[in-house]
Amino acid sequence: MTDDRFAAFKHRSFAQYFSARFLTSFATQIVSVAVGWQIYDETQNALLLGLIGLVQFTPALLLVIATGLAADKLGRRMVMGSSIIVEMICAGAIFYLAVTNQFNPVWILSLLCVFGVARAFHNPASSSLVVNLVPRRDFANAVGWTTSSWQLASIFGPVAGGLLYGLSGPIAYGTAGGIYAVAAMLIFSIPKPSQTFAEAGTALSTLIGGFSYIWKEKIVLGAISLDMFAVLLAGAVALLPIYARDILEVGPVGLGLLRAAPGLGAVVMITLLIAFPIKRHAGYILFVTVGLFGVMTIIFGFSTVAWLSILALMGIGAFDMVSVYIREIILQLWTPDHVRGRVNAVNSIFLGASNELGEARAGLMAAVYGAVFTVTAGGIAAVGVAAVWAKLFPRLRQTSTLN
């Protein structure tokens, strides 16, 4: 009898999707580590580290209506695969700039903006596709594994990025481009899945369907906005090159290890969640773990030794994973299929605000107040967000099961 922990993999299309999603995230981590280190190493400018996130978030914000409609009106498999191809082209262009010694912030930020456009279309299509690949009874298991694919990539991708960049920048960017190509082939090899398409026309109600649904469903609104504000205020990833180079003095390979630590903590946590799914008190667990995410951020901010910093980052990843797991199950299972792409596009904006926009915030603050103050103040703010949201969204707090 098949182990229930691997129920989603009984469906071949999901296995192909899982592999493609892992490889895409893996390649993205390689590019992120290599670009972040090279830009900071050449400029020592914290503001540029923040701009890396901002230029990737802006397209998702400006194109949110188009990206959601693309996922709902076009084939999600086609949109996801096409987006990966564009990401591959961007990695190839960065490779060319590195090989020809034309690597400069203006060109790189411009390419990352194009990369952000591709991610803007990729994310809602990718998140919406998984529900079309497995039956409802296996969906919670699929969410756990899908989330773990990103976290596994967050462990191995940064380490690979640091090691490859240690050999040379072009090797890192070229490897990432090849991995994107394999991921695209896997997605296009998935048989066309069934999908309930959005209604015809471009009426205002169709365009803003995702916003309307999230606003009406206060539990969904509370879950995704909680994560957004906590990570927006406490995100420290953009400043890791500063910690690796100037505070911990561990070099590019050490940066890869720091970037991998949250993913390692997250994989440990998702392994526990897959084996022991949350069956009761989901809301309370959500708020407690977001608070602990803030506490771990404070510890990392003050740390000046590598081992403690890595342990704190593992804690950050582990506690954030609980929030991601609960939010994704709520979002995907409670959303009708015909509007799921637009809802996921809005969710991508929330995630982008928490990640890429959070990186911009961190870079701007660090340029003025320094990295340590920026990270520790953000951790304190995340604890406050958890307390305030527990009061603002009582139905979310009182949610017990995730079915």
Beta strands, then each sheet from edge to edge (+ up, - down):
end
